[in-house]
């Protein structure tokens, strides 16, 4: 581990006492002495030299390199961002954001109570930064490319049009009595109306809480109640994969459980006949009467921007709270440098706006940078498995950012669905959500990208606000290794910690993935429960943000995510990351997807259970595949990692964002399928019973043949 960690702890301690720039500057001499002595004790950086074109890092960052010409390598810029965060983020904030009131203080943190503030005396409005300033300079530039469920029906919304829709929506909310700080629940399909609603909340100083338009009424109600939302915005129906989703019916059932809700704004997606109640307001009618001019509210940098509910280990959703300026700066900066965004690019992220990826890399990051951003309403396989690539060709996407689960699904259908479409406009590929296994990485890079696109396999979380570890930014042309995010973002210092809480030094080591720095995009609290925020993210490893994930730092110093810490299996005293076993098994030519969990074993403590999904056309029998998989795991990892049980099933239980619900699979593997909890939020709840039935059949058969588990 570089000697930066203790330096940062000193810097943090200083920041807890000295809050103003003048007070901080008085301490810099002391910090420089410490840094100098630390630098003398470590070897010089070995970054690639400056490229012939004159660039130092993969995406130029002139605010820093012009002001500090002694920074001649990417590594030196990254180190500077860690050692002088006030200079680094302060310069980017003034250069890349438009402020209503300039700030004098960059950071003001209280590490003891886990309270973090960025630019606390500054003021800005997010909607001005995402829309108004671009509407002034490029009014006819396309802001949103709405790719509807049916191919060939896309709509384009310019920055001028988005500004008008946003302002009308803001005035509708004001007319409904929505005030600054009020929470507004959005239950909407991916559409320009949804983006306008998010931005309209920011416009008037309200706080939006987007709930994925597919959650059950019970899940929606719990989020409305926790946020204390009095206003809900929805539509009649959603359209996805050729199917209709009755949004208004779900909202009606949810609102019946939420007496705090005063009004429901109902828009039209399909124009179907729906029941309107006393709390319901026709959104289109209200918009038609609203003024297209809505002055932006004056917002403090630390005012709440949005709440986004994410699953907790206890099953109770957490309302992750993000504030205004820090989040926007981090979303915009990561969008530019992780994906090498350039003016004129057509940025394609297919995430739903109900998830943090949709917030940061469909809405806020791209729009803050004045980009053209894709709104993707459909599924990966509608009307056929070539839909993604047909969309790339038709819309001329330069970037394509998706989830590993989609790639593994499409890989099953063969290469022709990709090769039938022109993908020459693509320059950067991206992946997010879960570790990307090697086979899917090489297919994405080689078949989809033709081995000519950078593939940014990103690691980050709802709580981090933006990408934390990714192959880019880096030195220009630096190598990208398959199946790992590799390098930390500017301002991010990964730290590996042991179970005892000690920092794990050196390379080729494993540990709990923590962050030893504070970055602008960090969430500020769990809404209404700051103790839960502290207990979840800062109490496990005092002084560090704990991600909940495990990681491996390899011989080159790059990072590989090994999976959730609660997805670590202890087999005969060996700690085994489930992602490692999954990666080995998905390398088999007949395996499309796999999920590995642990189950109790009287001798080993825990044993390994693998649920696998096979491809459509098999090259071998299931019996041979299972035998080969066990040999594969034994050869690639170790004998103790070989699954005791392998169950072939038609699919895996996933949330609508594509994450595999391993909690359910652990219960099935342990023979406790009668206690699975709420499964209504799964994309396909029926798959759970199918897996249980197959498990029971296989387990009964093994007992009959004398092969029951010990």
C-alpha positions in Angstrom: 0.0 0.0 0.0 1.5 3.4 -0.9 2.2 5.7 2.1 -0.7 7.9 1.0 -3.2 6.5 3.5 -1.7 7.8 6.7 -1.1 11.2 4.9 -4.8 11.3 4.1 -5.7 10.5 7.6 -3.6 13.5 8.8 -5.3 15.7 6.1 -8.7 14.6 7.3 -7.9 15.3 10.9 -6.8 18.8 9.8 -10.0 19.3 7.9 -12.1 18.5 10.9 -10.5 21.4 12.8 -9.5 23.9 10.1 -12.6 24.6 7.9 -11.7 27.7 5.8 -9.2 27.9 2.9 -7.1 30.4 4.9 -6.9 28.0 7.9 -6.2 25.1 5.6 -3.4 26.9 3.8 -1.6 27.4 7.2 -1.3 23.6 7.5 -0.1 22.9 4.0 3.6 23.4 5.0 3.2 20.6 7.6 1.5 18.3 5.1 4.1 18.9 2.5 6.9 17.9 4.9 5.0 14.7 5.6 4.4 14.1 1.9 8.0 14.8 1.0 9.3 12.3 3.5 6.8 9.7 2.3 7.8 10.3 -1.4 11.4 9.8 -0.6 10.6 6.4 0.8 8.9 5.0 -2.3 10.2 4.4 -5.9 9.4 6.9 -8.6 6.2 6.4 -10.6 6.4 4.2 -13.6 3.6 5.7 -15.7 4.0 5.8 -19.5 5.6 9.0 -20.7 3.6 11.8 -22.3 2.3 10.8 -25.7 3.5 12.4 -29.0 0.2 14.2 -29.3 0.9 16.1 -26.1 -1.7 14.5 -23.9 -0.8 13.3 -20.5 -4.0 11.4 -19.6 -6.5 9.5 -21.7 -9.0 12.4 -21.6 -7.5 15.9 -21.3 -8.0 17.8 -18.0 -6.6 21.2 -18.8 -7.9 22.9 -15.6 -5.2 20.9 -13.8 -2.4 20.3 -16.3 -2.4 24.0 -17.4 -2.3 25.3 -13.8 0.2 22.8 -12.6 2.6 22.1 -15.5 4.9 19.9 -13.3 2.2 17.2 -13.5 3.6 15.3 -16.4 1.9 11.8 -16.0 -1.5 10.5 -15.4 -0.3 8.9 -12.1 1.0 12.3 -10.9 -2.4 13.9 -11.7 -4.2 11.2 -9.8 -1.8 11.6 -6.8 -2.4 15.3 -6.9 -6.2 14.8 -6.8 -5.7 12.8 -3.6 -3.2 15.0 -1.9 -4.8 18.3 -2.8 -8.5 17.7 -3.2 -9.4 21.3 -2.6 -7.3 22.5 -5.6 -8.4 19.6 -7.8 -12.1 19.6 -7.3 -12.3 23.3 -6.7 -10.8 24.1 -10.1 -13.1 21.5 -11.8 -16.2 22.9 -10.1 -15.5 26.5 -11.2 -14.6 25.4 -14.7 -17.3 22.8 -15.4 -20.4 24.1 -13.5 -22.3 27.3 -13.6 -22.8 28.8 -10.1 -25.5 31.1 -8.7 -23.1 32.0 -6.0 -19.4 31.1 -6.0 -18.0 29.1 -3.2 -15.1 29.9 -0.9 -14.9 26.5 0.9 -14.3 23.4 -1.1 -14.6 20.7 1.6 -16.0 20.7 5.1 -16.0 17.2 6.6 -16.7 15.7 10.1 -15.2 12.3 10.0 -16.2 11.4 13.5 -19.9 11.7 12.6 -19.6 10.8 8.9 -20.9 14.2 7.8 -19.5 15.4 4.4 -20.0 18.7 2.7 -18.7 20.0 -0.6 -18.7 23.6 -1.6 -21.0 24.3 1.4 -21.2 28.1 0.9 -21.8 27.9 -2.8 -25.2 27.9 -4.7 -26.2 26.4 -8.0 -29.3 24.9 -9.7 -28.8 21.5 -11.3 -31.4 22.2 -14.0 -29.5 25.3 -15.2 -26.3 23.2 -15.5 -28.0 20.4 -17.4 -30.3 22.3 -19.6 -30.3 26.2 -19.6 -26.7 26.8 -20.4 -26.8 24.3 -23.3 -30.1 25.7 -24.6 -28.4 29.1 -24.7 -25.4 27.9 -26.7 -26.8 25.0 -28.7 -30.6 25.2 -28.6 -31.1 22.8 -31.5 -28.7 20.2 -30.3 -30.5 16.9 -29.5 -30.4 16.4 -25.8 -32.5 13.1 -25.6 -32.8 10.3 -28.2 -35.9 8.4 -27.1 -35.6 4.9 -28.4 -39.2 3.6 -27.9 -40.1 0.0 -27.4 -40.8 -0.5 -31.1 -37.7 -0.1 -33.3 -37.8 2.8 -35.8 -40.0 5.0 -33.7 -37.4 7.1 -32.0 -38.1 10.7 -31.0 -35.5 13.5 -30.7 -35.8 16.2 -28.0 -33.5 19.3 -28.4 -32.2 21.3 -25.5 -34.6 24.1 -26.3 -37.6 21.6 -26.2 -36.3 20.0 -23.0 -36.0 23.4 -21.4 -39.7 24.3 -22.2 -41.0 20.9 -21.1 -39.0 21.1 -17.8 -40.2 24.6 -17.1 -43.8 23.7 -17.8 -43.5 20.7 -15.5 -41.9 22.9 -12.8 -44.8 25.3 -12.9 -47.3 22.5 -12.7 -45.6 21.3 -9.5 -45.6 24.8 -8.1 -49.3 25.2 -8.9 -49.9 21.9 -7.1 -48.3 23.4 -4.0 -45.0 21.5 -4.2 -42.4 23.6 -2.2 -38.6 23.6 -2.0 -37.5 20.5 -0.1 -40.7 18.5 -0.7 -40.3 15.0 -1.9 -41.9 13.9 -5.2 -42.2 10.2 -6.1 -41.8 9.4 -9.8 -43.1 6.1 -11.1 -42.5 6.6 -14.8 -41.3 4.7 -17.9 -38.1 5.7 -19.6 -39.2 8.8 -21.5 -38.5 12.5 -22.0 -41.4 13.1 -19.6 -39.5 11.3 -16.9 -36.3 13.2 -17.4 -38.3 16.5 -17.5 -39.9 15.5 -14.2 -36.6 14.9 -12.6 -35.2 18.2 -13.8 -38.4 20.1 -12.9 -38.0 18.9 -9.3 -34.4 20.2 -9.3 -35.7 23.4 -11.0 -38.0 24.4 -8.1 -35.8 22.9 -5.3 -38.0 19.7 -4.7 -36.4 16.3 -4.1 -37.2 13.5 -6.5 -37.5 9.9 -5.6 -37.6 7.8 -8.8 -39.1 4.3 -8.3 -38.5 1.8 -11.0 -41.7 1.5 -13.1 -42.1 -2.2 -12.5 -41.9 -2.5 -8.7 -45.1 -3.8 -7.0 -47.6 -1.5 -5.3 -46.3 -2.6 -1.9 -42.7 -1.7 -2.8 -43.8 1.6 -4.3 -45.9 2.4 -1.2 -43.0 1.7 1.2 -40.8 4.1 -0.7 -43.5 6.8 -0.8 -44.1 6.5 2.9 -40.4 6.5 3.8 -39.8 9.6 1.8 -42.9 11.3 3.0 -43.9 12.2 -0.6 -47.2 14.0 -1.0 -47.0 14.1 -4.8 -46.7 11.2 -7.3 -46.1 11.5 -11.0 -46.9 8.5 -13.2 -48.4 7.5 -16.6 -51.3 5.4 -17.7 -49.1 2.5 -18.8 -45.6 1.6 -19.7 -44.5 -0.4 -22.8 -41.6 -2.8 -22.5 -40.7 -5.8 -24.7 -44.0 -5.6 -26.5 -45.9 -5.9 -23.2 -48.1 -3.3 -21.4 -47.4 -2.5 -17.7 -50.4 -1.0 -15.8 -48.6 1.8 -14.0 -51.7 3.7 -13.0 -53.3 0.6 -11.4 -50.1 0.0 -9.4 -50.0 3.6 -8.3 -53.7 3.5 -7.3 -53.0 0.4 -5.1 -49.9 2.1 -3.6 -51.6 5.4 -2.9 -54.4 3.6 -1.1 -51.8 2.7 1.5 -50.3 6.2 1.6 -52.7 8.8 3.2 -49.9 11.4 3.0 -50.3 11.6 -0.8 -52.3 14.7 -1.8 -52.2 14.4 -5.6 -51.2 12.2 -8.5 -50.1 13.7 -11.8 -51.0 11.2 -14.6 -49.5 11.4 -18.0 -50.2 9.5 -21.2 -47.9 6.9 -22.7 -50.4 4.7 -24.6 -53.6 6.7 -24.3 -55.5 3.8 -22.8 -58.7 4.3 -20.8 -57.8 4.6 -17.1 -59.8 5.4 -14.0 -59.2 8.9 -12.6 -59.9 9.5 -9.0 -60.3 12.7 -6.8 -56.5 13.0 -6.3 -55.7 12.5 -10.0 -54.6 15.3 -12.3 -54.3 15.0 -16.1 -50.6 15.9 -16.6 -50.9 16.8 -20.3 -53.8 19.2 -19.6 -51.9 20.8 -16.8 -48.8 21.2 -18.9 -50.8 22.9 -21.7 -51.9 25.6 -19.4 -48.5 26.1 -17.7 -46.1 28.8 -18.5 -42.9 27.8 -20.5 -40.9 30.0 -18.2 -39.9 28.9 -14.7 -37.1 30.8 -12.9 -34.7 28.4 -11.2 -34.8 28.2 -7.5 -31.6 29.3 -5.7 -30.2 26.1 -4.3 -27.5 25.6 -1.8 -24.7 23.2 -2.8 -25.7 20.7 0.0 -29.4 20.8 -0.6 -30.9 17.4 -1.3 -31.2 16.6 -5.0 -32.7 13.1 -4.9 -33.4 10.0 -2.9 -32.9 6.6 -4.5 -33.9 3.4 -2.7 -31.6 0.5 -2.8 -31.8 -3.0 -1.2 -30.2 -3.5 2.2 -28.8 -6.6 3.7 -31.8 -6.7 6.1 -34.3 -6.5 3.2 -35.4 -3.0 4.3 -34.8 -0.5 1.5 -32.4 2.3 2.2 -33.2 5.8 0.9 -29.7 6.9 -0.3 -29.5 10.7 -0.3 -27.5 12.7 -2.8 -27.0 16.4 -2.7 -26.7 19.0 -5.4 -23.3 20.3 -6.4 -21.0 17.5 -5.4 -23.1 14.8 -7.0 -23.4 16.8 -10.2 -19.7 17.5 -10.5 -18.8 13.9 -9.9 -21.4 12.6 -12.4 -20.2 15.0 -15.0 -16.5 14.5 -14.4 -16.7 10.7 -14.4 -18.9 10.7 -17.5 -16.3 12.7 -19.4 -13.1 10.9 -18.2 -14.3 7.3 -17.7 -16.0 7.2 -21.1 -13.7 9.7 -22.9 -16.8 11.8 -23.8 -16.2 14.3 -26.6 -18.3 17.0 -28.0 -20.7 15.6 -30.6 -20.7 12.0 -29.3 -24.0 10.2 -29.0 -23.9 8.5 -25.6 -25.8 5.3 -25.3 -26.6 4.0 -21.8 -29.4 1.5 -21.8 -30.1 1.6 -18.0 -33.5 2.4 -16.7 -33.8 5.8 -15.0 -35.1 4.0 -11.9 -31.5 3.0 -11.0 -28.4 5.0 -10.2 -26.8 4.2 -13.6 -29.8 5.9 -15.2 -29.5 8.9 -12.9 -25.8 9.4 -13.4 -25.2 8.3 -17.0 -28.5 8.8 -18.8 -29.6 12.0 -17.2 -27.2 14.1 -15.0 -23.7 13.3 -16.3 -24.4 13.4 -20.0 -26.7 16.5 -19.8 -24.3 18.4 -17.6 -21.7 17.9 -20.4 -24.1 19.0 -23.1 -24.3 15.5 -24.7 -26.9 13.7 -26.7 -28.1 10.9 -24.4 -30.1 7.8 -25.3 -33.3 6.9 -23.5 -33.8 3.2 -24.1 -37.4 1.9 -23.4 -37.2 -1.6 -24.6 -35.4 -4.9 -23.7 -32.2 -6.5 -25.1 -34.2 -9.1 -27.1 -37.2 -7.3 -28.4 -38.2 -7.9 -31.1 -35.1 -10.0 -31.6 -31.6 -10.5 -30.0 -30.2 -8.0 -32.5 -32.1 -5.0 -31.0 -29.2 -3.3 -29.2 -27.0 -3.5 -32.3 -29.7 -2.4 -34.7 -30.2 0.6 -32.4 -26.5 1.4 -32.5 -26.5 1.3 -36.3 -29.7 3.4 -36.7 -28.9 6.1 -34.2 -25.1 6.2 -34.7 -24.2 5.6 -31.1 -20.6 6.3 -30.1 -20.9 4.7 -26.7 -22.7 1.6 -25.4 -23.0 1.1 -21.7 -25.0 -1.9 -20.4 -25.1 -4.7 -17.7 -23.2 -8.1 -17.7 -26.5 -9.9 -17.4 -27.6 -8.5 -20.8 -24.4 -9.5 -22.4 -24.5 -13.1 -21.0 -28.1 -13.3 -22.3 -27.2 -12.1 -25.8 -24.1 -14.3 -26.0 -26.4 -17.3 -25.9 -27.9 -16.4 -29.3 -24.7 -16.4 -31.3 -22.6 -13.8 -33.2 -24.8 -13.3 -36.3 -27.2 -11.1 -34.4 -24.4 -8.7 -33.8 -22.6 -9.0 -37.1 -25.7 -8.3 -39.1 -25.5 -4.6 -38.0 -23.1 -1.8 -38.6 -21.3 -0.9 -35.4 -18.6 1.3 -36.9 -19.7 4.4 -35.0 -18.9 2.8 -31.6 -15.8 4.1 -29.9 -16.3 3.1 -26.2 -18.0 0.1 -24.6 -19.0 0.0 -21.0 -20.3 -2.4 -18.4 -21.8 -2.0 -15.0 -23.7 -3.9 -12.3 -21.7 -7.1 -11.6 -18.3 -8.4 -12.3 -18.0 -9.1 -16.0 -16.7 -12.7 -16.6 -13.9 -13.3 -19.1 -16.0 -15.0 -21.8 -18.5 -12.1 -21.9 -15.7 -9.5 -21.8 -14.0 -11.0 -24.8 -17.3 -11.4 -26.7 -18.3 -7.8 -26.0 -14.8 -6.5 -26.9 -14.1 -8.8 -29.8 -17.5 -9.4 -31.5 -19.4 -6.2 -30.6 -16.5 -3.8 -30.6 -14.4 -5.5 -33.2 -11.4 -5.3 -30.9 -11.1 -1.6 -31.6 -13.1 0.0 -28.8 -12.0 0.7 -25.2 -14.0 -1.5 -22.9 -14.6 0.2 -19.5 -15.7 -2.4 -17.0 -16.8 -0.1 -14.2 -17.2 -0.6 -10.5 -19.3 1.8 -8.4 -22.5 1.9 -6.3 -25.7 3.8 -5.7 -23.9 5.3 -2.7 -20.9 6.5 -4.6 -22.8 8.5 -7.1 -20.5 7.7 -10.0 -17.8 5.4 -11.3 -15.0 4.7 -8.7 -12.8 2.1 -10.4 -12.5 1.7 -14.2 -9.8 1.1 -16.9 -10.1 4.8 -17.9 -9.0 7.5 -17.1 -5.4 6.3 -17.5 -2.2 7.2 -19.3 -3.0 7.5 -23.1 -3.2 4.1 -24.7 -2.6 2.2 -21.4 -3.5 -1.5 -21.6 -7.0 -2.7 -20.5 -7.1 -6.1 -18.9 -10.1 -8.4 -19.3 -12.6 -8.8 -16.5 -11.5 -6.1 -14.1 -12.1 -2.4 -13.4 -8.4 -1.9 -12.8 -7.7 1.8 -11.9 -9.2 4.3 -9.4 -10.9 7.4 -10.6 -9.4 10.8 -9.8 -9.9 11.6 -6.1 -10.5 7.9 -5.3 -8.0 5.9 -3.1 -9.0 2.2 -2.8 -7.8 0.5 0.3 -8.0 -3.2 1.1 -8.7 -4.2 4.7 -8.4 -7.5 6.5 -11.2 -9.0 8.7 -9.4 -7.6 11.7 -9.6 -4.1 10.3 -5.9 -3.8 9.3 -4.9 -2.3 6.0 -3.6 -5.0 3.7 -0.3 -3.9 2.1 1.4 -4.9 -1.1 0.3 -6.7 -4.2 -1.4 -10.0 -5.1 -3.5 -9.6 -2.0 -7.2 -9.7 -1.1 -9.4 -7.8 1.3 -12.5 -5.8 2.0 -12.7 -3.0 -0.6 -12.7 0.3 1.2 -12.1 3.9 0.1 -9.6 6.0 2.0 -10.6 9.3 0.5 -13.7 11.4 0.3 -15.0 12.4 -3.1 -17.8 14.8 -4.2 -20.3 12.2 -5.3 -20.5 10.3 -2.0 -24.0 10.0 -0.6 -24.6 12.1 2.4 -26.9 9.9 4.5 -29.6 7.3 4.5 -32.8 9.4 4.5 -34.2 9.6 8.0 -31.7 7.2 9.5 -28.1 8.6 9.7 -27.2 5.9 12.2 -27.9 3.2 9.6 -25.6 5.2 7.2 -22.8 5.3 9.7 -23.2 1.6 10.7 -23.4 0.4 7.2 -20.6 2.3 5.5 -18.2 3.6 8.1 -18.4 1.6 11.4 -17.1 -1.7 9.9 -13.7 -0.1 9.1 -13.3 3.2 11.0 -11.7 5.9 8.9 -12.8 4.3 5.7 -15.8 4.0 3.5 -16.7 0.3 3.4 -18.2 -0.8 0.1 -19.4 -4.2 1.2 -17.4 -5.8 -1.7 -14.2 -7.8 -1.6 -11.4 -7.1 -4.0 -8.0 -8.5 -5.2 -5.1 -6.2 -5.9 -3.0 -8.1 -8.5 0.7 -8.1 -9.2 0.5 -5.0 -11.3 -1.5 -3.1 -8.6 -4.8 -3.3 -10.5 -8.1 -4.1 -8.8 -10.4 -7.0 -9.5 -13.8 -7.2 -7.7 -14.3 -10.6 -6.1 -17.9 -10.2 -5.1 -20.0 -9.1 -2.1 -18.4 -9.9 1.2 -21.7 -11.6 2.1 -21.1 -13.8 -1.0 -17.8 -15.2 0.4 -18.0 -18.9 1.3 -15.8 -20.4 4.0 -15.0 -23.9 2.8 -12.9 -25.9 5.2 -11.2 -22.7 6.4 -10.7 -21.4 2.9 -12.4 -18.0 2.1 -13.8 -18.4 -1.4 -15.3 -15.5 -3.4 -18.4 -16.7 -5.3 -17.5 -14.5 -8.3 -14.3 -16.4 -8.8 -16.1 -19.7 -9.1 -18.7 -18.1 -11.4 -16.0 -16.7 -13.6 -14.4 -20.1 -14.0 -17.7 -21.9 -14.8 -18.9 -19.3 -17.3 -15.7 -19.9 -19.3 -17.3 -23.2 -20.4 -18.6 -23.0 -24.0 -22.1 -24.3 -23.1 -22.7 -22.2 -20.0 -24.6 -18.9 -20.4 -24.8 -17.8 -16.8 -24.2 -19.0 -13.3 -24.8 -18.1 -9.7 -22.8 -19.6 -6.9 -23.8 -19.6 -3.2 -22.8 -21.4 -0.1 -24.9 -23.8 2.0 -24.3 -25.3 5.5 -22.2 -28.5 5.6 -21.6 -30.5 8.7 -18.0 -31.3 7.9 -16.8 -28.4 5.7 -18.7 -25.7 7.4 -19.9 -24.4 4.1 -20.1 -26.1 0.7 -20.6 -24.7 -2.8 -23.8 -24.8 -4.7 -23.9 -23.7 -8.4 -27.1 -22.7 -10.3 -26.3 -22.7 -14.0 -28.2 -21.6 -17.2 -27.1 -23.3 -20.4 -27.0 -21.9 -23.9 -29.7 -22.7 -26.5 -27.6 -25.1 -28.6 -25.4 -27.5 -26.6 -22.2 -29.1 -27.7 -22.5 -31.8 -25.0 -24.9 -33.5 -22.7 -25.9 -32.0 -19.3 -24.2 -34.8 -17.5 -20.9 -34.2 -19.3 -21.2 -30.5 -18.9 -21.6 -30.8 -15.1 -18.6 -33.2 -15.0 -16.5 -30.8 -17.1 -17.5 -27.8 -14.9 -16.2 -29.6 -11.8 -12.9 -30.3 -13.5 -12.7 -26.7 -14.7 -13.2 -25.3 -11.2 -10.7 -27.7 -9.8 -8.1 -26.8 -12.4 -8.6 -23.1 -12.3 -9.1 -22.6 -8.6 -8.7 -25.6 -6.3 -10.4 -28.8 -5.2 -12.1 -27.1 -2.3 -13.9 -24.7 -4.7 -15.6 -27.5 -6.7 -19.4 -27.3 -6.2 -21.0 -30.1 -4.3 -24.2 -29.5 -6.2 -24.8 -28.1 -9.7 -28.4 -27.4 -10.7 -29.2 -26.7 -14.3 -32.2 -24.3 -14.5 -33.9 -22.2 -17.2 -33.2 -18.9 -15.6 -32.1 -17.1 -12.4 -34.1 -14.9 -10.0 -33.2 -11.3 -10.9 -34.3 -7.9 -10.0 -35.6 -5.7 -12.8 -32.2 -4.0 -12.9 -30.7 -7.4 -13.8 -29.0 -8.3 -10.4 -29.2 -11.9 -9.4 -31.0 -12.3 -6.0 -28.5 -14.7 -4.4 -30.3 -14.3 -1.1 -33.1 -16.5 -2.6 -30.7 -19.0 -4.0 -29.0 -19.4 -0.7 -32.3 -20.3 0.9 -33.0 -22.8 -1.8 -29.6 -24.4 -1.6 -30.0 -24.7 2.2 -33.3 -26.4 1.8 -35.2 -23.5 3.3 -37.4 -22.6 0.3 -40.4 -22.0 2.6 -38.8 -18.8 3.9 -37.8 -16.7 0.9 -39.3 -13.4 1.9 -40.8 -11.0 -0.6 -40.2 -11.9 -4.2 -42.7 -9.6 -5.8 -40.0 -7.2 -7.0 -38.3 -9.8 -9.2 -38.5 -9.5 -12.9 -40.0 -12.9 -13.1 -41.1 -14.3 -9.7 -42.3 -17.5 -11.3 -38.7 -18.6 -11.9 -38.3 -19.1 -8.2 -40.9 -21.9 -8.0 -39.4 -23.5 -11.1 -36.0 -23.6 -9.4 -37.4 -25.0 -6.1 -39.2 -27.8 -8.0 -36.0 -28.7 -9.9 -34.0 -28.6 -6.7 -36.5 -30.9 -4.9 -36.5 -33.3 -7.8 -32.7 -33.4 -8.0 -32.3 -33.7 -4.2 -34.8 -36.5 -4.0 -33.1 -38.4 -6.9 -29.7 -38.1 -5.2 -31.1 -39.5 -2.0 -32.6 -42.4 -3.8 -29.3 -43.2 -5.4 -27.4 -42.8 -2.2 -25.7 -39.6 -3.0 -27.4 -37.3 -0.5 -25.4 -34.5 0.8 -23.7 -35.3 4.1 
